[in-house]
Amino acid sequence: MKTQQHSHDHAVDALVIGTGAGGAPLMTRLASAGLSVVALEAGKHWNPARDFATDEKEQNKLFWLDERISAGGDPIHFGNNNSGIGVGGSTLHYTAYTPRAQPDDFRLRTDFGVGCDWPFPYSTLEPYYDELENFLGVSGPSPYPWGPPRRTRYPFAPLPLNGPAQLMERACAQLGILTSPAANAALSAPYYQPEFGWRPACTNRGFCQAGCSTGAKASMDVTFIPLALSKGAELRTESFATEIETDRSGNVSGVVYENGGARMRQRCRNLFLCAGAVETPRLLLMNGLANSSGQVGRNFMAHTGVQLWGTFEEDVRPYKGIPGALISEETHRPADADFAGGYLLQSIGIMPVTHASQLARGRGSWGVALREQMRAYNHTAGINILGDCLPHPDNFLELSEEKDGRGLPKPRVRFTNGENERRLTAHAEKIMRQIWDAAGARDLWTFQRNAHVIGTCRMGDGADVSVVNANGRAFDIPNLYIADNSVFPSALSANPALTIMALSLHIADRFLASR
Amino acid sequence: MDTYPAGTVRALLETDDVTAPTRAALEERLQAPEASPLRFFSLSEMETLRAAAARLIAQTSAAETMELVREIDDRLVAETGNGWRFASLPPDRETYRRGLAGLEESARALHGFGFAELHGEQQDDVLRCVQAGSAPGEIWRSLDAPRLFEELLADLVEAYYSQPVAQEQIGYAGMADAPGWTRIGLDEREEREPRAITA
C-alpha cells in the first residue's frame, strides 16, 4: 500500500467509499479538478497478471463474502452473482457488457404508469456515455442498431463471436430476429492512453466473470483508478467504513473505518458513498442517517435475468471468447407485451464450476444425471435476458439482528418477483425457446435468476419519497452524496455498469459546478 | 455424452500453456490433503456426509468423497462462506449439523437404518424425499429441507468440479490460459484442447 498522503485530521475535499463503477469515475473527476480526494476500499488492490488465475475457486476472492441474508419468495444469490470487493469493485468480475440504457428507460412511469421516472432524461447522461465508451475502449458495432442515432462511434470493432453467439445468430436469422455483435468494454485491439500506457487486446480467455488477467477488460482498476492516482487521488485499501460522523449542524465531518484491526478516522468536507446497493444503505441504516423519507433500503430491485441452456451437436466449448458476444434489443418494447418495460437478449458462454453449480441449484440435478449433463459441457450454450424489474413495497433491504465478524448487523434482503417480472420472464422464455429450438438445441432447461442489485437509496425530485436529488445529494445532509447503483430510480432494461459510471461522472460534474 | 481421455489437465500443467498463477492454484489442489482428523464433523456425521456425497456426485472414489468432506469441514471451521445464505436456514454450522441429523432421522424412518448403512437405492430415495421436502422427521419441521438439500448439493458440486481431475472428465481446457484462444467458433478446436473419445 502506498504511503498515506493526507493526514487523518485534515478534512479532505472528498472522501469516497468504494472504488467500483460508482466510485472510480467520480474520484478521477474530482482529483482532476484539483480537489483533495481519499478513497476507502474494503478490499485489496490486485495485480491481475500476478494474482488472477484462470480458476473459479481461486477467484472467489473477487466476491463480497461477508454473509448477506436472502429472504422472500425469490431469494437473491449474492457472492459470485451480485457483489464485489477489491479496487475496481464488481467491475473486476463484470462480463464487460456495456449496452446503453435507451431514452424510454428513463421514463417508465410516463410510458406505462408504473415504476418510476428518472429525474432527468437520457440526454443528461448521453455525453457521459459518449465519453465513457471512448475512454474505456468499448468494442461494438457502429452504427448500433437500436436506440437513437449516436454522436460517436464505438472506438473499437466488435469482438469475435464465440460458439454460443454463432448459434444464436444463425437461429435468429432463420426466425427474422435482428441481432448484432454486442458492445463490450474489452478491447478488440491494443489501446494506448497517455496517462497509463497500453492495454492489450482481448485474448478470448473467456474468464471475464472471474477476473481479467491481461487488462483487456475495462475494469476500474486498469482504467479510472490509475488515472485518478496520476491526478493525485489517494487510495486506502482494506479499509472498511463503519461510522459516519456528523457535526452539530448535521453535516458529515468524517468517517471511521477499520484497517488491519485498527480504528481510523478521516475527516472530510464532503462524503461520497459508492459502496453499492447493499453496503451503501447498510452504512446509512447503521448510522441512522439520510433517512427522513424512510426510503433507505426500500425500492430494492434486481434485473430479471432468466437463462435458457441447451446442448448442441456442435462442439461449443463455452469457456472461450467474450461470454456475451451477441445481442438483440428487438425485445426492448415488444409489441405483444403484457408487461411494462422490456428486456434485451444475449448469447452466453459459461465457466465449468458455475455451470455445475447452476445445474445443482437451478435444475436440481445430482448423481448420474448430473454427471451426464456435465459430460455435455463442451456442447452447452445459453441465452440470457436482462430485463426490467419494478419496485415493490415488499422488496427491501434491512438490518438483521445477526451480527457479522465485526459485530455489525448483517444485511437482510427480501425479494420476490412481482407480476410484471413473471410476465416478462414468461415472454422471454417463449422467445428463447424458439431461438434455441431453431438452433438445434436438445435438453433445454431454464435457470431462473435475478442479477444486479439496484435501488435502496432512490434518486428523485421529492425529499419525502427519495433519498438523494437529481445531483446525487442527500436531501437530509447537504455534504453527503451517493453515486452508485443504489440511487437508480428504475432498473433499466440494460446492464447497469456503464450507466453507473455515467451517473458517477454526472454527479461529480454537478458537484464541481456547484462549488 | 462425450468422454475424454484422463490426464489432459495434468499434462497441460507440464507445458508453457498455463500461466503461473493458474498453475499454482491447480497444483496446490492436486496435492493430496493431509490425513489429519476432521475438526468440525463427528465421526458419524462424517460417515453420513461421505455417503451422501457418494450418491450426490456419483462415480466417485472413497478418497474423492473424503476430500469433499474435508473441504466442507475446513470451511465450517474457518467460518467462511459464499457471501450469502437463505433466510430460511440457520448459519452454516447449524445447517450442516442439523441437516445431517435430519438425513439420519429420515433414513431410519423410511428404511430402518442409519443413512450410511443403507443401499445406494435407499439412500437415493431418502435424498429425493429431502430434495422434494417430503422426508419424514422431526428436524424438517424447523429446517427447510429443499434449501438444505440445495446448499449441500451446491457445496459438493462446486468443490468436485473445481478439481482438475473432474475438469479432465468434461474436456475443459480453460486453464491453458497463456497463449489466448483464436479458434473460438463452433467446431473449432485448438491443439491443446482435448478431443472427445466418443461423441
Contacts between the chains, C-beta under 8 A, distances in Angstrom:
chain1	res1	chain2	res2	distance
A	50	B	20	7.9
A	50	B	21	6.5
A	51	B	21	6.3
A	52	B	21	6.0
A	53	B	19	7.5
A	53	B	21	4.2
A	53	B	22	4.3
A	53	B	24	7.1
A	53	B	25	4.2
A	53	B	26	7.8
A	54	B	19	7.1
A	54	B	22	4.6
A	54	B	174	5.6
A	54	B	175	5.2
A	54	B	177	3.9
A	55	B	22	5.8
A	55	B	25	4.5
A	55	B	26	6.3
A	55	B	162	7.6
A	55	B	175	6.5
A	56	B	162	6.7
A	57	B	25	7.4
A	57	B	29	7.7
A	57	B	158	7.6
A	57	B	162	4.2
A	58	B	21	7.5
A	58	B	22	8.0
A	58	B	25	4.0
A	60	B	82	7.6
A	63	B	82	7.7
A	63	B	83	5.5
A	64	B	83	5.5
A	65	B	80	6.5
A	65	B	81	6.5
A	65	B	82	6.8
A	65	B	83	4.5
A	66	B	83	6.9
A	67	B	81	5.7
A	67	B	83	6.5
A	67	B	84	6.3
A	67	B	85	6.0
A	67	B	91	8.0
A	68	B	83	6.4
A	68	B	84	4.6
A	68	B	85	7.9
A	69	B	84	7.2
A	69	B	85	6.3
A	69	B	87	5.0
A	70	B	84	5.3
A	70	B	85	6.9
A	70	B	86	5.8
A	70	B	87	6.0
A	71	B	86	7.9
A	71	B	87	3.6
A	71	B	88	7.8
A	72	B	87	7.8
A	75	B	86	5.4
A	75	B	87	6.7
A	76	B	84	7.5
A	77	B	84	6.3
A	78	B	83	4.8
A	78	B	84	3.7
A	79	B	81	8.0
A	79	B	82	4.2
A	79	B	83	3.2
A	79	B	84	5.5
A	80	B	82	7.2
A	80	B	83	7.6
A	83	B	83	5.7
A	160	B	184	6.2
A	160	B	185	7.7
A	161	B	184	8.0
A	161	B	185	6.8
A	162	B	184	4.6
A	162	B	185	6.8
A	163	B	184	7.1
A	163	B	185	6.1
A	163	B	186	4.8
A	163	B	188	7.9
A	166	B	185	5.5
A	166	B	186	5.1
A	167	B	186	6.9
A	203	B	179	7.7
A	203	B	180	2.8
A	203	B	181	6.9
A	204	B	180	5.9
A	204	B	181	4.2
A	204	B	182	7.1
A	204	B	184	5.1
A	205	B	174	7.7
A	205	B	177	5.6
A	205	B	180	6.3
A	205	B	181	7.0
A	206	B	174	6.5
A	206	B	181	7.3
A	206	B	184	8.0
A	207	B	174	6.9
A	207	B	177	7.5
A	213	B	19	6.9
A	213	B	21	7.3
A	213	B	177	7.3
A	311	B	1	7.5
A	314	B	186	4.4
A	314	B	187	5.2
A	315	B	186	6.8
A	315	B	187	4.9
A	315	B	188	7.5
A	315	B	189	6.2
A	316	B	186	6.6
A	317	B	173	7.7
A	317	B	184	7.8
A	317	B	188	8.0
A	317	B	189	7.3
A	317	B	193	6.6
A	319	B	172	6.5
A	319	B	173	7.5
A	319	B	174	4.0
A	320	B	174	7.7
A	320	B	181	4.6
A	320	B	184	4.2
A	321	B	181	7.0
A	321	B	184	4.1
A	351	B	174	6.9
A	352	B	161	5.7
A	352	B	167	6.2
A	352	B	170	6.3
A	352	B	172	4.9
A	352	B	174	7.3
A	353	B	158	5.6
A	353	B	161	4.9
A	353	B	162	5.5
A	356	B	157	4.8
A	356	B	158	6.7
A	356	B	160	7.5
A	356	B	161	4.1
A	357	B	154	5.4
A	357	B	157	6.0
A	357	B	158	5.1
A	357	B	161	8.0
A	359	B	157	7.5
A	360	B	150	7.3
A	360	B	153	4.6
A	360	B	154	4.9
A	360	B	157	4.4
A	360	B	158	8.0
A	361	B	150	5.6
A	361	B	153	7.6
A	361	B	154	5.3
A	364	B	131	6.3
A	364	B	150	7.7
A	366	B	55	7.6
A	366	B	56	4.6
A	366	B	57	7.6
A	366	B	58	7.7
A	366	B	127	7.3
A	366	B	131	7.9
A	366	B	153	5.6
A	366	B	157	7.8
A	367	B	55	5.9
A	367	B	56	6.3
A	367	B	57	7.6
A	367	B	58	4.4
A	367	B	124	6.8
A	368	B	58	5.0
A	368	B	59	7.5
A	370	B	56	7.9
A	370	B	57	7.4
A	370	B	58	7.2
A	370	B	157	7.0
A	371	B	57	7.6
A	371	B	58	5.4
A	371	B	59	5.9
A	372	B	1	6.3
A	374	B	161	7.0
A	374	B	169	7.6
A	374	B	170	5.2
A	375	B	1	4.1
A	375	B	2	5.6
A	375	B	3	6.8
A	375	B	169	7.1
A	375	B	170	6.0
A	376	B	1	4.3
A	376	B	2	7.1
A	377	B	170	4.4
A	377	B	171	7.1
A	377	B	172	6.7
A	378	B	2	6.3
A	378	B	170	6.9
A	378	B	171	4.9
A	378	B	172	7.7
A	378	B	196	7.4
A	379	B	1	7.0
A	379	B	2	7.3
A	402	B	91	7.7
A	405	B	79	7.9
A	412	B	87	6.4
